[in-house]
Amino acid sequence: MLYARAADLTAIVHAAFIAFVLAGGFLAWRWPRLVWVHLPAVAVTAVIFLVGADCPLTDLERHFRREAGQRAYRDGFVAHYLLPMVPDTVRTVGVPLFVIGLNVAAYAGYVARRRARPERGLGGRPAPTASRR
């Protein structure tokens, strides 16, 4: 029972990670320091996708499922849980382009917002300017 719960928790964490990869760029509009966590998450995800490897969270979930006496799925997490909802014609090209486009849009908005606002100091107040004599 403990392994089954661990597998379920791993699947939930994995889904949350995917949601973060998709939405983190937009969340950075509100919390700019989040960029330093989001960009590495996107980079790691891209590398895993490009080399065709399974995410370590997928491997961990499958391990817990086997230990619980459950049947572990063969495909990756996304292929098992998410892609059945997506038509076959969209899977190969559409999903990666959607993820890339979403992150490009998020960071284009992030950069535009950062340029439009004055620099902020501690506590969200405008940073002090040098006084002239």
Z-matrix of the N, CA and C atoms (Angstrom, degrees):
N
C 1 1.451
C 2 1.530 1 111.21
N 3 1.330 2 116.84 1 -37.85
C 4 1.455 3 120.80 2 179.65
C 5 1.534 4 110.35 3 -63.69
N 6 1.334 5 117.02 4 -41.94
C 7 1.460 6 120.24 5 179.33
C 8 1.527 7 111.45 6 -66.30
N 9 1.311 8 117.07 7 -37.34
C 10 1.467 9 120.42 8 178.27
C 11 1.526 10 110.31 9 -63.89
N 12 1.318 11 117.14 10 -42.19
C 13 1.465 12 120.97 11 178.26
C 14 1.529 13 110.52 12 -67.35
N 15 1.335 14 116.43 13 -38.20
C 16 1.464 15 120.04 14 177.69
C 17 1.530 16 110.15 15 -63.99
N 18 1.327 17 117.36 16 -39.38
C 19 1.468 18 120.95 17 177.19
C 20 1.519 19 110.80 18 -63.76
N 21 1.325 20 116.66 19 -43.79
C 22 1.466 21 120.58 20 178.66
C 23 1.528 22 111.08 21 -63.05
N 24 1.332 23 116.19 22 -43.61
C 25 1.465 24 120.45 23 178.70
C 26 1.528 25 110.82 24 -63.29
N 27 1.319 26 117.33 25 -40.20
C 28 1.464 27 121.03 26 177.85
C 29 1.525 28 110.46 27 -62.72
N 30 1.327 29 117.53 28 -40.56
C 31 1.465 30 121.18 29 177.80
C 32 1.527 31 110.70 30 -63.71
N 33 1.314 32 117.08 31 -39.15
C 34 1.467 33 120.63 32 178.67
C 35 1.525 34 110.59 33 -66.77
N 36 1.327 35 117.00 34 -43.96
C 37 1.468 36 120.85 35 177.84
C 38 1.528 37 109.71 36 -62.08
N 39 1.332 38 116.16 37 -40.89
C 40 1.457 39 120.77 38 179.62
C 41 1.531 40 110.58 39 -62.43
N 42 1.320 41 117.43 40 -45.12
C 43 1.460 42 121.36 41 177.68
C 44 1.530 43 110.75 42 -62.11
N 45 1.323 44 117.10 43 -39.84
C 46 1.466 45 120.96 44 178.11
C 47 1.531 46 110.81 45 -65.11
N 48 1.327 47 116.62 46 -38.86
C 49 1.468 48 120.72 47 177.54
C 50 1.525 49 110.35 48 -62.30
N 51 1.326 50 116.70 49 -44.27
C 52 1.460 51 120.79 50 178.97
C 53 1.526 52 109.96 51 -62.84
N 54 1.315 53 117.29 52 -42.79
C 55 1.465 54 120.68 53 177.24
C 56 1.526 55 110.65 54 -61.09
N 57 1.331 56 116.50 55 -38.79
C 58 1.463 57 120.74 56 178.04
C 59 1.524 58 111.05 57 -65.41
N 60 1.334 59 117.35 58 -41.29
C 61 1.465 60 120.46 59 178.20
C 62 1.526 61 109.82 60 -62.08
N 63 1.327 62 116.79 61 -37.63
C 64 1.465 63 120.69 62 -179.32
C 65 1.527 64 112.70 63 -76.15
N 66 1.321 65 117.86 64 -38.79
C 67 1.468 66 121.12 65 -171.98
C 68 1.520 67 114.25 66 -107.48
N 69 1.316 68 118.51 67 -9.19
C 70 1.467 69 121.17 68 -174.34
C 71 1.516 70 114.46 69 -59.13
N 72 1.330 71 117.29 70 -35.71
C 73 1.461 72 119.85 71 178.21
C 74 1.517 73 112.06 72 -63.21
N 75 1.328 74 115.86 73 -36.43
C 76 1.466 75 119.77 74 177.45
C 77 1.528 76 110.70 75 -74.42
N 78 1.317 77 117.22 76 -35.87
C 79 1.466 78 120.09 77 176.72
C 80 1.523 79 111.29 78 -64.24
N 81 1.322 80 116.45 79 -29.44
C 82 1.469 81 120.93 80 179.10
C 83 1.527 82 111.85 81 -67.14
N 84 1.321 83 117.67 82 -18.79
C 85 1.461 84 119.46 83 175.36
C 86 1.525 85 109.35 84 -60.63
N 87 1.327 86 115.64 85 -37.93
C 88 1.462 87 121.07 86 -178.12
C 89 1.524 88 111.44 87 -88.38
N 90 1.336 89 116.13 88 -38.74
C 91 1.462 90 122.56 89 -177.88
C 92 1.527 91 108.57 90 -122.97
N 93 1.333 92 117.91 91 84.64
C 94 1.469 93 122.12 92 -173.16
C 95 1.534 94 115.04 93 -56.52
N 96 1.304 95 117.99 94 -30.54
C 97 1.470 96 119.21 95 -179.49
C 98 1.524 97 112.39 96 -67.98
N 99 1.303 98 116.65 97 -15.09
C 100 1.459 99 121.76 98 177.94
C 101 1.530 100 111.42 99 -64.34
N 102 1.326 101 116.86 100 -21.16
C 103 1.464 102 121.22 101 177.89
C 104 1.527 103 110.21 102 -55.32
N 105 1.318 104 116.97 103 -37.43
C 106 1.473 105 121.61 104 -175.95
C 107 1.526 106 112.43 105 -71.53
N 108 1.303 107 117.44 106 -13.52
C 109 1.463 108 122.00 107 174.24
C 110 1.529 109 109.59 108 -101.64
N 111 1.321 110 116.11 109 -39.13
C 112 1.465 111 120.32 110 -175.68
C 113 1.526 112 112.83 111 -68.42
N 114 1.324 113 117.51 112 -47.99
C 115 1.462 114 119.12 113 -177.58
C 116 1.531 115 113.05 114 -59.23
N 117 1.336 116 119.87 115 -43.43
C 118 1.478 117 118.17 116 174.95
C 119 1.528 118 112.29 117 -63.32
N 120 1.321 119 118.01 118 -35.68
C 121 1.469 120 120.54 119 178.03
C 122 1.520 121 110.42 120 -63.63
N 123 1.322 122 117.00 121 -41.52
C 124 1.463 123 121.20 122 177.71
C 125 1.529 124 109.99 123 -66.22
N 126 1.320 125 116.82 124 -42.15
C 127 1.469 126 120.46 125 -179.16
C 128 1.526 127 111.43 126 -63.32
N 129 1.320 128 116.87 127 -45.91
C 130 1.470 129 120.65 128 179.21
C 131 1.526 130 110.05 129 -62.36
N 132 1.317 131 116.60 130 -42.95
C 133 1.457 132 120.57 131 178.71
C 134 1.525 133 110.98 132 -62.21
N 135 1.315 134 117.09 133 -42.34
C 136 1.468 135 120.94 134 179.53
C 137 1.524 136 111.20 135 -63.67
N 138 1.323 137 117.25 136 -42.87
C 139 1.464 138 120.44 137 179.16
C 140 1.525 139 110.74 138 -63.72
N 141 1.317 140 116.87 139 -44.93
C 142 1.471 141 120.64 140 178.40
C 143 1.526 142 110.04 141 -59.52
N 144 1.328 143 116.69 142 -42.41
C 145 1.458 144 120.73 143 179.56
C 146 1.525 145 110.95 144 -66.42
N 147 1.341 146 117.41 145 -45.30
C 148 1.465 147 121.28 146 -176.25
C 149 1.531 148 112.98 147 -65.25
N 150 1.326 149 117.21 148 -36.97
C 151 1.474 150 119.08 149 -179.96
C 152 1.517 151 111.52 150 -86.17
N 153 1.314 152 117.62 151 -5.79
C 154 1.458 153 121.09 152 176.84
C 155 1.519 154 114.17 153 74.47
N 156 1.317 155 116.29 154 24.40
C 157 1.467 156 120.75 155 -179.75
C 158 1.526 157 110.07 156 -89.89
N 159 1.317 158 114.82 157 163.44
C 160 1.458 159 120.15 158 172.76
C 161 1.520 160 108.72 159 -86.28
N 162 1.296 161 115.54 160 146.12
C 163 1.457 162 121.56 161 175.81
C 164 1.531 163 108.53 162 -64.67
N 165 1.316 164 117.85 163 143.31
C 166 1.467 165 119.81 164 176.19
C 167 1.528 166 112.98 165 -57.19
N 168 1.327 167 117.37 166 -30.19
C 169 1.461 168 119.44 167 177.36
C 170 1.527 169 111.24 168 -67.63
N 171 1.324 170 117.07 169 -33.74
C 172 1.465 171 121.11 170 175.63
C 173 1.522 172 109.73 171 -63.54
N 174 1.324 173 115.59 172 -48.01
C 175 1.465 174 119.75 173 179.03
C 176 1.525 175 111.65 174 -59.96
N 177 1.322 176 116.33 175 -40.54
C 178 1.462 177 120.56 176 -179.98
C 179 1.528 178 110.87 177 -65.80
N 180 1.310 179 116.82 178 -44.47
C 181 1.462 180 119.59 179 178.85
C 182 1.527 181 110.79 180 -61.79
N 183 1.323 182 117.11 181 -44.91
C 184 1.471 183 120.07 182 179.33
C 185 1.526 184 111.09 183 -61.82
N 186 1.319 185 116.72 184 -39.57
C 187 1.469 186 120.63 185 177.47
C 188 1.529 187 110.34 186 -59.99
N 189 1.325 188 116.26 187 -48.57
C 190 1.462 189 119.90 188 179.56
C 191 1.528 190 111.47 189 -62.47
N 192 1.312 191 117.43 190 -38.56
C 193 1.473 192 120.03 191 178.80
C 194 1.531 193 110.69 192 -63.87
N 195 1.316 194 117.65 193 -43.86
C 196 1.472 195 120.55 194 178.11
C 197 1.525 196 110.64 195 -63.43
N 198 1.318 197 116.62 196 -42.44
C 199 1.476 198 120.09 197 179.63
C 200 1.528 199 111.23 198 -64.53
N 201 1.323 200 116.62 199 -29.00
C 202 1.466 201 121.29 200 179.33
C 203 1.527 202 111.49 201 -82.65
N 204 1.334 203 116.66 202 -2.39
C 205 1.457 204 120.22 203 -178.69
C 206 1.518 205 112.78 204 82.12
N 207 1.314 206 116.43 205 13.40
C 208 1.459 207 121.37 206 178.89
C 209 1.524 208 109.58 207 -95.07
N 210 1.310 209 114.94 208 161.23
C 211 1.459 210 120.47 209 177.64
C 212 1.529 211 108.39 210 -81.67
N 213 1.328 212 116.59 211 124.32
C 214 1.462 213 121.09 212 178.34
C 215 1.523 214 109.19 213 -87.22
N 216 1.307 215 116.81 214 138.47
C 217 1.459 216 120.33 215 178.80
C 218 1.520 217 110.59 216 -70.91
N 219 1.333 218 115.96 217 154.76
C 220 1.470 219 121.08 218 -176.31
C 221 1.518 220 112.02 219 -88.97
N 222 1.307 221 117.19 220 -38.54
C 223 1.463 222 120.67 221 -177.96
C 224 1.524 223 109.79 222 -75.52
N 225 1.328 224 115.49 223 176.60
C 226 1.447 225 120.31 224 175.65
C 227 1.520 226 111.83 225 -73.12
N 228 1.302 227 116.16 226 172.25
C 229 1.462 228 123.11 227 -178.53
C 230 1.522 229 111.24 228 -56.72
N 231 1.327 230 115.94 229 -50.87
C 232 1.462 231 120.35 230 -177.70
C 233 1.528 232 110.16 231 -62.83
N 234 1.334 233 116.67 232 -44.43
C 235 1.467 234 120.41 233 -179.41
C 236 1.531 235 110.99 234 -64.32
N 237 1.309 236 116.76 235 -35.35
C 238 1.466 237 120.19 236 -176.92
C 239 1.529 238 112.60 237 -78.28
N 240 1.315 239 116.49 238 -47.18
C 241 1.468 240 120.16 239 -173.22
C 242 1.528 241 114.69 240 -95.36
N 243 1.324 242 117.74 241 -36.85
C 244 1.457 243 120.17 242 -170.10
C 245 1.526 244 114.96 243 -103.95
N 246 1.321 245 117.57 244 -41.49
C 247 1.462 246 119.60 245 -174.73
C 248 1.524 247 115.17 246 -67.29
N 249 1.329 248 120.21 247 -25.62
C 250 1.463 249 117.11 248 175.66
C 251 1.527 250 113.07 249 -58.59
N 252 1.313 251 117.64 250 -19.62
C 253 1.466 252 121.40 251 178.46
C 254 1.521 253 112.24 252 -85.73
N 255 1.354 254 116.75 253 -7.48
C 256 1.460 255 121.50 254 -175.41
C 257 1.532 256 108.67 255 -109.60
N 258 1.334 257 117.58 256 134.52
C 259 1.471 258 119.43 257 178.33
C 260 1.529 259 111.97 258 -59.86
N 261 1.339 260 116.35 259 148.73
C 262 1.467 261 121.49 260 -177.60
C 263 1.523 262 112.78 261 -55.95
N 264 1.309 263 117.42 262 -38.00
C 265 1.463 264 120.49 263 -176.55
C 266 1.524 265 112.75 264 -67.02
N 267 1.316 266 117.41 265 -21.50
C 268 1.463 267 121.35 266 -177.44
C 269 1.522 268 111.75 267 -93.28
N 270 1.308 269 118.11 268 -23.06
C 271 1.467 270 122.29 269 -171.62
C 272 1.517 271 114.16 270 -58.58
N 273 1.310 272 117.68 271 -50.93
C 274 1.456 273 120.77 272 -170.49
C 275 1.516 274 113.16 273 -67.32
N 276 1.306 275 117.28 274 -47.72
C 277 1.458 276 120.86 275 -175.59
C 278 1.521 277 111.87 276 -107.19
N 279 1.300 278 117.35 277 -39.40
C 280 1.452 279 121.75 278 -173.36
C 281 1.512 280 114.66 279 -64.27
N 282 1.323 281 117.28 280 -43.24
C 283 1.470 282 120.05 281 -177.80
C 284 1.524 283 111.07 282 -65.65
N 285 1.354 284 119.07 283 -50.93
C 286 1.473 285 117.65 284 177.65
C 287 1.529 286 112.96 285 -60.04
N 288 1.333 287 117.27 286 -40.06
C 289 1.462 288 119.35 287 178.64
C 290 1.523 289 111.50 288 -65.22
N 291 1.321 290 117.36 289 -37.44
C 292 1.459 291 121.09 290 177.08
C 293 1.530 292 110.74 291 -61.74
N 294 1.325 293 116.72 292 -46.27
C 295 1.472 294 120.99 293 -178.65
C 296 1.525 295 110.08 294 -64.68
N 297 1.318 296 116.61 295 -44.25
C 298 1.468 297 120.15 296 179.18
C 299 1.528 298 109.98 297 -64.38
N 300 1.326 299 116.68 298 -47.83
C 301 1.467 300 120.68 299 -179.49
C 302 1.517 301 112.62 300 -60.31
N 303 1.323 302 115.94 301 -40.50
C 304 1.458 303 120.35 302 179.62
C 305 1.528 304 110.79 303 -62.83
N 306 1.324 305 116.87 304 -43.95
C 307 1.460 306 119.90 305 -179.82
C 308 1.527 307 112.15 306 -71.35
N 309 1.317 308 117.76 307 -36.62
C 310 1.471 309 119.99 308 175.56
C 311 1.526 310 109.74 309 -62.44
N 312 1.320 311 116.99 310 -44.68
C 313 1.466 312 120.70 311 178.21
C 314 1.525 313 111.10 312 -62.33
N 315 1.318 314 116.90 313 -41.84
C 316 1.462 315 120.64 314 -179.85
C 317 1.520 316 111.01 315 -61.82
N 318 1.335 317 116.82 316 -45.74
C 319 1.457 318 118.95 317 -177.35
C 320 1.518 319 112.97 318 -78.32
N 321 1.325 320 118.49 319 -25.45
C 322 1.466 321 120.13 320 172.17
C 323 1.529 322 108.77 321 -64.96
N 324 1.329 323 116.62 322 -43.25
C 325 1.462 324 120.57 323 176.05
C 326 1.515 325 112.10 324 -65.66
N 327 1.323 326 116.16 325 -38.88
C 328 1.464 327 121.14 326 178.91
C 329 1.531 328 110.21 327 -60.17
N 330 1.331 329 115.98 328 -49.03
C 331 1.468 330 120.77 329 -178.91
C 332 1.524 331 109.99 330 -64.04
N 333 1.317 332 117.68 331 -43.21
C 334 1.466 333 120.80 332 179.29
C 335 1.524 334 111.04 333 -61.63
N 336 1.306 335 116.99 334 -41.78
C 337 1.474 336 120.55 335 179.37
C 338 1.521 337 111.25 336 -66.89
N 339 1.320 338 117.36 337 -39.47
C 340 1.467 339 120.70 338 -179.68
C 341 1.529 340 110.95 339 -66.47
N 342 1.329 341 116.62 340 -36.37
C 343 1.468 342 119.91 341 179.32
C 344 1.519 343 111.90 342 -71.90
N 345 1.318 344 117.15 343 -30.73
C 346 1.464 345 121.42 344 -176.93
C 347 1.519 346 112.85 345 -78.24
N 348 1.311 347 117.77 346 -22.61
C 349 1.473 348 121.04 347 -177.15
C 350 1.519 349 110.97 348 -97.38
N 351 1.334 350 116.42 349 146.46
C 352 1.465 351 118.33 350 172.67
C 353 1.527 352 109.04 351 -69.51
N 354 1.294 353 115.07 352 154.92
C 355 1.467 354 119.63 353 178.66
C 356 1.525 355 110.09 354 -59.33
N 357 1.299 356 115.39 355 141.14
C 358 1.459 357 120.96 356 -178.26
C 359 1.517 358 109.69 357 -108.02
N 360 1.302 359 115.07 358 141.41
C 361 1.451 360 121.24 359 174.84
C 362 1.516 361 110.00 360 -94.64
N 363 1.294 362 116.83 361 -161.24
C 364 1.461 363 121.42 362 178.72
C 365 1.520 364 110.09 363 -65.61
N 366 1.297 365 116.32 364 142.34
C 367 1.459 366 121.03 365 177.93
C 368 1.518 367 113.54 366 77.22
N 369 1.333 368 118.46 367 7.97
C 370 1.448 369 121.04 368 176.34
C 371 1.525 370 113.69 369 83.49
N 372 1.329 371 117.46 370 1.13
C 373 1.453 372 120.92 371 179.01
C 374 1.527 373 109.49 372 -81.71
N 375 1.317 374 117.17 373 152.86
C 376 1.478 375 118.37 374 175.76
C 377 1.519 376 110.72 375 -56.57
N 378 1.307 377 115.55 376 140.66
C 379 1.463 378 120.56 377 -179.75
C 380 1.531 379 109.01 378 -65.97
N 381 1.328 380 116.71 379 144.38
C 382 1.471 381 118.95 380 -179.77
C 383 1.526 382 110.12 381 -66.59
N 384 1.329 383 115.16 382 146.14
C 385 1.451 384 120.48 383 177.89
C 386 1.518 385 108.63 384 -103.76
N 387 1.300 386 114.92 385 156.26
C 388 1.468 387 119.25 386 179.32
C 389 1.526 388 108.69 387 -72.09
N 390 1.313 389 116.34 388 134.09
C 391 1.467 390 119.58 389 179.88
C 392 1.521 391 109.17 390 -85.70
N 393 1.329 392 114.90 391 147.36
C 394 1.456 393 120.38 392 178.44
C 395 1.519 394 109.92 393 -100.24
N 396 1.316 395 116.72 394 146.14
C 397 1.468 396 120.92 395 177.55
C 398 1.471 397 111.07 396 -110.16
